[in-house]
Amino acid sequence: MALPTTNLREPETTQALVQLLRTRSYEEIRQRMYDNPPGSAWWTACKTELDVRNGEQMAAALSSMSRVLERLRASTEHFEQLADTLYHTTNEISDQLKTNQESARRLEVAVYVAIGITLVQLFNLVFEVFGRR
């Protein structure tokens, strides 16, 4: 009958050992785990404590990852807005350049016309001056 009593006390012992290990370093816990045979109370307590700590680290890492992903999502949305603004601005500049190009062509034609009229008037003046002599 001694065996069932130790089996009932073993979880309590393991829990007490886990509480004792809470303040110990990873290295010390791992060393105690390696020093004791698998299945012993110390080995089980060390394994439990390491699993708890790993779980806590995993939860902290997941929480950090979630915050980083949220920031990435916000940054992505911001870059999409910037890209959209850049696209519209580029289209506006392109339209302005087309308008300026058309205006430059009209101005070029107007300059040629002004030069032509000036030449015609100059020839007319020359013919009038030499025509009187």
Secondary structure, 3 states (H helix, E strand, C coil): CHHHHHHHHHHHHHHHHHHHHCCCCHHHHHHHHHHCCCCCHHHHHHHHHHHHHHHHHHHHHHHHHHHHHHHHHHHHHHHHHHHHHHHHHHHHHHHHHHHHHHHHHHHHHHHHHHHHHHHHHHHHHHHHHHHHC
